[in-house]
Amino acid sequence: MEESISGFKLRGSWGDIVEHGERITQALREADVSGAAFEEWDEWRPKSHERLGEDVSEKTAEQAHVGEGKGEQAGESPDDDLRTAGEKLTESYEKLEDDDTEGAMDRWQDSVNYVARAADSASRKALRKVEDTVYQRVMTQLAPYYFDNDLVSANIQQTSRMEDGEEGFIFEVNVNDDELKERVSDLLTTYEDEIDRWHVDVEKQTETVEAAEGVEAPKQGDGPRADTT
């Protein structure tokens, strides 16, 4: 692993970069990191059963989507907001007729806000319709597969094949908070010094077992997946 200002970089096979992602995830967990940003990273990082051009590409496109606006977050469609805007405008005229200037201005401002929210929602939805196609067909040809949120910034690039014939990759991960990054760095060093073999997490096929035994298979734990000496 190479460590620099830009992050923790590793060159190797698919198994190597999967392990790199797991080690960083475990270090973040041991540093008491949790919450939505951590879950987003944990979901995006490459897994042993995934493929770069399929699974990681799809997850990158999903996390790169234009976020929801206020109207969408409220569960309202552009048509709903336009309808409400019309109602507020009607109420504004009614207030004027009642000589309630202040009330008329409030309703008029509400109407403008709903129109703006409708336009925002419509624009976001239109952008999302082309995002997946543009990203997966164009952007992956020009840029690495990437992830970015407040906690972590990361990218994966495919390189030439390695000496043993395996596909080669470069996986660079940066922890955006400097103090947390230093803590993660210390933990990664500890893993390298103390852990002989890191057991890469694999997707378990539990459906057959559950069907045969009639019980739910135990969930995988959150602890380190490693043998130590």
Number of C-alpha atoms within 10 A of each C-alpha: 13 9 13 8 8 13 19 22 19 20 20 20 20 23 14 18 24 20 21 26 24 22 22 21 20 22 23 22 16 15 14 10 15 11 8 10 15 18 12 16 20 16 11 22 24 24 23 15 13 15 12 17 12 10 14 20 19 17 18 22 20 15 16 17 15 13 12 13 16 13 20 18 11 9 8 14 16 21 14 13 21 20 16 17 24 17 15 21 21 15 18 24 18 15 19 14 11 11 11 13 14 12 17 22 16 15 22 21 16 19 24 16 15 21 19 17 22 25 16 17 21 17 14 16 17 10 12 16 11 10 17 19 12 13 21 17 11 11 14 17 10 9 12 17 24 23 21 19 16 10 18 18 17 23 18 23 16 18 13 10 13 13 8 7 9 12 14 18 22 18 26 23 23 21 23 16 11 11 10 17 21 12 15 23 19 12 19 19 12 12 19 13 10 12 14 12 13 17 12 19 16 10 11 10 9 12 11 10 12 12 11 8 9 9 10 11 15 7 8 9 7 8 9 18 17 16 11 11 7
